[in-house]
Amino acid sequence: MENTTIYRTAESVSPKHPDKLCDQISDAILDAYLTKDQDARVAVEVCGGHGKIFITGEVTSNANEPDITKIARRIAGDSMEVMSNLVQQSPEIANGVDTGGAGDQGIMIGYATSETPELLPLEVILSRRLNQFIFDKHPFDGKTQITLRHDQSQPGTPVVSSIVASFQNTTKEELNALVQEFIKQNNLQKVDTTSEIGLHLNPAGDWHQGGFEADTGLTGRKLIVDNYGPRIPIGGGAFSGKDPSKVDRSAAYMARRIAVDYLRARNASEVFVRLAYAIGYAEPLERSVIIDGKSEKITGYDLTPQGIINFLNLKRPIYEPTARYGHFGEGFDWDK
């Protein structure tokens, strides 16, 4: 007999995870520049760990450099040593962007599904909401992961097969109480009365050293968490620390907005959007939308970098919050 069971897993990391600390610092620096100069060109990368934070990248702006050390320490802690090396954007890259072209080549994926009110995959939302639920009580470094089991031969909601939760300064007993409360509040056990959810809570033991004390972080190293979870392909470009002239950020946001628009307009179950750009060239080389498996060309949108920036009003200091729990499904303008 054919096996019709499929499993889908997604993870979420807390804002105190070392990679997320780096993302937030990158975007906080971007916001600081955009507050003073909405036309600032910013591409900031952060590497941090073990008492030190190294910030490097390219910035071209009429604004004075903000207090980089103060920004980094606000997010990562007052004891961190901060080293900064920011230089101007390459004039050869600037030449292509100044004329309205894309800041780089690349592929951007947009996605929307009717599975959840947030229009994201269910496993992504459950792992994120569990992380947020625990972090609200224990604001430390932590990860969550949820696996769903779905029998394709039977209609209905997928079953939660297992839950993983590892949180700094949080005992296994505390995690168990919080996870059980989350299961109850979200009626996760009711969908399957024949088996228990497998719980793996601090499976390597309770732990107290986290964040930059325990590990090194890097901007852009949680791309699947930032996007749509491992079920959905991504273009590969990171978001944090980049101003909206970089299409790997702005066009990814626009691709999400288009996916949401088509999902609602067509009353669809699932929508994929694919955009592709060449550096220095304004119009996308690909502008495809796949609606419940059927592909067509996207129409009715200005998909040049400037058109996207204007449509989503992206020259505002709005980016630090995007670096905490994912860039989609959190009520940002491109989700609406």
Buried (B, 14 or more C-beta within 10 A) or exposed (E): EEEEEEEBBBBBBBBBBBBBBBBBBBBBBBBBBBEBBBEBBBBBBBBBBEEEBBBBBBBBBEBEEBEBBEBBBEBBBEEBEBEBEBEEBEEEBBEBBEEBBBBBBBBBBBBBBEBBEBBBBBBBBBBBBBBBBBBEEBBBBBBBBBBBBBEEEEEEBBBBBBBBBBBBBBEBEBBBEBBEEBBEEBEBBEEBEEEEBEBEBBEEEBBEEBBBBBBBBBBBBBBBBBBBBBBBBBBEBBBBBBBBBBBBBBBBBBBBBBBBBBBEEEEBEBBBBBBBBBBBBBBBEEBBBBBEEEEEEBEEBBBBBBBBBEBBEBBEBBBBBBBBBBBBBBEBEBBE
